[in-house]
Amino acid sequence: MTSRRADQPDGGAHARFTALVREHQRGLYAHVRVVYPHVDADTVVNETFTTAWQRIDELHFDGAATATTWLRATARYIVQNRRRGERRWQALNDKVARLDPVAYAPPPDHDAGIELQMVMDALASLSTSDREVLLMTALDDLSPEDVGEILGVRTNAAKVRVSRARARLRAAVAERTEPPDQGGTR
Amino acid sequence: MTDPFDVLRSHVRSVALLEHPDTDPDDLVAQITGVAEPITASTRDGASVLAFPAARSPRSHGSPRRRRWLVVAGVSAIVVAGGAGVAAFVGARPSTPTAGVVCRASISNSSAIVIEPSADPVAACADLWARGDLPEIGQKGPGEIPRLVACVGARGTLEVLPAAKGQTCAAAGMVEADPSGSLDDPVVALQERLAIDINVAACQAIEPATDIVEAALRELELPSWTIEVRQPTATCVIAVVEPTSTRVLLIPRSSPTD
């Protein structure tokens, strides 16, 4: 008789995995919804945790390699794979990247609403990579090391990327607030 | 005016407060630990090609070739390989029953090719290595054949992987298979049958799935086996054979309309 047994991690690993899911599922879901609004967040979260389960015996989170950054980096990798496979991704992304400020959390007053709309319009005008880094750092208090881990780049490169993205956001908002050029000086 | 980034931060954090995943964390754990398996497949040269989920560290992006095959993982389709009887369910979700022999490119989770069930799975996978289809999927040309071992993977799938001298299936978290008797084994026959009759269907409901399992257990003379439905309200299920507990689990999976 063939000997067979599912190659599942042991009970201790199951407990660690359960704790991982319970602690991080909600945060990871919010991260995917906010940073990658064009994808099915439930599916990406499911696939991310499936990858974690398959590697649970190797995963020991301590120091800089935190569960948070590992999960976000893995989710990003999964999103990128999906993105490459979707021909219409860019158009779809452009369409939904505004995060629909009306549908969520209405601003407390009219001026704040106008300001938010302006910021979201400016955000939508930026590149995909700028939007990604702005949204992930806006959502979570991520250190440059964390951002580097998630993006798969060095810490200094992550710092530069965050700094430039914020500068471009400010410039894009400024373009929308400054009066139009009247066509030269007298 | 307020710093635009502060406006953005305030907004996305309020958005995040309203976001809840559809699945309860414990249900998600049950789904994953019950059916964690490779995620997808495609076809090439009459074989089903299956890519395992990315096994990587955040900084490890793999080779371009590897990434190209992982891209395939995003495509949803049902693929039936050329020839008779081999089918692999292909989906974006990680519930992938396979009814063939999985020829792995390495001992770790990696790209692999699924072939038809074979009386000699090691020899069948060795052919792929000899043809140069492995270890780099898609790269043709004569290749060296490494030492191959046949192992039993999750849910009883037969997997053939390269192993260094002295390495056993345990290195991949599996147990040794007995390839000589596998096709005559009623448990293998049960698995093959349920994979084809239930798991490759776009959506198999609980009641017909239960009928199929009951009939298979009867015909294969496995009277002591039981059927367990994990979630009675599920719309679609897949069958998972658990030889160690002599059970067939009917586990929920997403319906095509999800």
Interface residues (C-beta under 8 A of the other chain):
Chain A: M1 T2 S3 R4 R5 A6 D7 Q8 P9 H14 F17 T18 V21 R22 Q25 R26 Y29 A30 R33 V34 A41 D42 T43 V45 N46 E47 F49 T50 T51 W53 Q54 R55 D57 A65 T69 W70 A73 T74 Y77 I78 N81 R82 R84 G85 E86 L99 P101 Y104 A105 E115 L116 M118 V119 M120 A122 L123 L134 L135 A138 L139 E149 I150 G152 R166 L169 R170 V173 T177
Chain B: M1 T2 D3 P4 F5 V7 L8 R9 H11 V12 R13 S14 V15 A16 L17 L18 E19 H20 P21 D22 T23 P25 D26 L28 V29 Q31 I32 T33 A36 I39 F52 P53 A54 A55 R56 S57 P58 R59 H61 R67 L70 V71 V72 A73 G74 V75 A92 R93 P94 N109 C151 V152 G153 A154 R155 G156 A172 G173 M174 V175 E176 A177 D178 G181 S182 D185 V187 V188 E242 P243 T244
